[in-house]
Amino acid sequence: MHKFHPKYTQLLVAFFMSCFMAFLMSGIVTLLNAGYSSGFVSQWLHAYTIVWPIAFVLLSVLRPLVTKIVARLVDDSKAV
């Protein structure tokens, strides 16, 4: 199996996290808004194709800010 260089770690995390989160959230929101019908899967996949690129960009852009916020909340002296 091909492995990526470690420099791509953050990009890969953003890619997979956005894939999973957008897939699950678009499914839940589609189900809540439209209910389960014969066209549910089609509606869900349509929503996912719109939402995933947005989620990926937002996750990539916001990661540094979130990392700084978490760094302020975590007490490094208690690291194991």
Secondary structure, 3 states (H helix, E strand, C coil): CCCCCHHHHHHHHHHHHHHHHHHHHHHHHHHHHHCCCCCHHHHHHHHHHHHHHHHHHHHHHHHHHHHHHHHHHCCHHHCC
